[in-house]
Amino acid sequence: MSSSPLMPMATAMWLVENTTLTFKQIADFCKLHEVEVQGIADGEVAKGIKAYNPIIAGQLSREEIDLSSKDQGRPLQIKNFDVEISNSEKKIKKYIPLSKRQDKPDSALWLLKQHNILKDSQIAKLVGITKNSVTSIRNKSYWNYNNLNPKDPVALNLFTQKDLLDAIAKAERRIKREKKEKERAEQANKK
């Protein structure tokens, strides 16, 4: 599967101006008609288009152009480069519509009931509300506590199941660490 270069007309213009490639080679590489490349060379086609250097763009190498310039039957080969798309960029806060904002305290209540090992700060971060709100929900002093209905935040799409499992694992590690520290303190007190 051969792909065409970015901005084929501008690339063709650069190749016409800067190489000794045939019009057919340029046309095949840029996925244009040979007559279009002839028109670019004559200045009748692509007026006002700025030439685009495929070498700087990383689509061709100077060696590739030289090889095809020496052999008029040899087609140009575009460099295949896989663009890696990562999902590691910082999570962008998404807009929550007014109708869904009540779901946040409901989700915090659900997390408090289902996963009470989570710290208030963890719940606040997961759900997207303040730590004070979570604490007041835990203490049943939240201004609208009587109207809260526990709702699963993963089902509401506030965050993913993986986020929840990561938070629970972190809380379990913290509890183990605190237990060990308490045991060490008791051992030290006995001595």
N, C-alpha and C positions, 0 to 999 in steps of 0.2 A: 504494500500500500504506500504509494508515494504521495506526499503532501506538497501543497504549493507554498511558496514563500509568503511571508507577510507582505502586504502592499505590492502585489504583482506588477502593476504598471510602473511604480516608482523603482522597483528592483530591476525591471526590464530596462528602464531608462539608464540606470547606473551601469548595467552590463553592456549596453550599446555604447555608452560613452567611454568606458574604462577597460574594455576587453576586446579581443579579436575573435570572439565566439561568433558562430553563424547565427543568422536570424532564426533558423529552425531550432538550434540548441537553446537559444534564449526563450523562444516561444514555448518549447516543450517544458522547460524548467519552470517558467512563470505561468503555465497553463493558459497561454494566450494563443491567438491565431498568428501565423507567420506574417500575415498582411498587417496586423496591428503593430508588430515589432518593426516592420518596414516603415510604417507610418511614424513611429516614435523616432526612428533614425532620421527620417526626412523632416521631422519637426511639425508634422501635421496632426499627430495624435498625442494626447497627454500634455497639451500646452498648459503651463502653469503648475505642473506637478513637479515637486522637488525630488531629485534622484535619491534613492534609498540604498545605502551600502549593505549588501548581504553579508559581507565579511565581518564588519563591526557588529552586525546583528547576530552573528554566530550561526548563520544558516549555510554559509559556504566557507571554504578555506581557499587561500591563494593557490595552494597546490592543486585543489580540485579544478579551479578555473584554468590553471596552466595545463593540466592533463587534457582537458576538453578542448583547449585552444589548439593543441598540437594534433589532436585527432578529431576531425570534424564529424565523424560518425559516433563519437562517444557522448552520451547524454550526461548532463550535470547531475550529481547526486546531492540532494539536500541533506544536511547533517540532521540525523535523527537525535533529538534531545528530548528526554522525558522530563517534563516539568513536574517536580514533586510538590504536591499540594498538601501542606501540613495543617493539622487541626490544632496546632499548639499555640496559635496566637491568643492573646488574652481575650477571655470571654467578654463579649460586648453585652452590656445590659440591654435586655430587650424591653420594649414598651409593654406595659401591662394595662389593658383597657380598664376603665372605671368599673365595668360590670364584673371583672375578674379580681379586683383588688381585695374583695372580702375573702377570697379564697386563701390569701396569705395567712391571716390569723387562724382560719379554720385548719389550714395545713400545719401550722405551728402546734395547735392543740392536738392534732392527730399524731404528730411526731412525739410530743410529750407523753401521750398515752401509750403509743406503740413501742417507742424506743427511748425510754426514760434515761438511758445511760448517756445520751447525747447532751453536751453542754449547751447552755442557752446561746452562747456565741456561735456554736456550730449550726444550731437550728436557724438562727438569725441569718447566717451566711447562706445556708441552703435555700431558705424560703424567700429571702430578700426583704426582711423587715428589721427593725432595730432590736438590739439585745434587750433594751428596756421593755419593749412590747412582749417579747418572749417571756421575760421574767415575770411581768404582770399577768400574763396568761397562766404561767405555772402557779403563781400565788392566788389565782382567781380574783385578782383585783383589776383586770383589764376592763376598760370602760364599757365594752360591749360583750362581756364574758357570757351573759345569759343567752345571747343570740348566736353564739358560736356553735357550729356543727363540725365535728372532726371529719376532715376529708383528706384522702390520700393525695399528697402533692405530686407523686409520680404520675398518677392517673390524670391529674389536672395539668400535667406538662409544665410544672414549675421548675423541675430539674429531672435528671435521668436516674434510673435505678442504680447505675454505676456510681453516680455521685452519692447516693444514699448508702450504698454498701461501703464505699471508701470512708465516709464519715463514721459509720458504725465500727469499722475496723480500727480507725484512729481512736475512737472512744474506748474500745476494748483494750488497746495497747496502753492507753493512759491509765485505765483502771488497774491493769496488771502492774504497771510501774508504781502507782501510788500504793498498792498492796505490798509490794516488795520493800518500798521505802518505809512503810509503817512497821513491817516485820523487823527491818534493820534497826529502826529506832527502839523498838521493844527489846531487841537483843542487847543493844548498847545500854539501855536503862537497867537491865538485869545484872550487868557486870559491875 
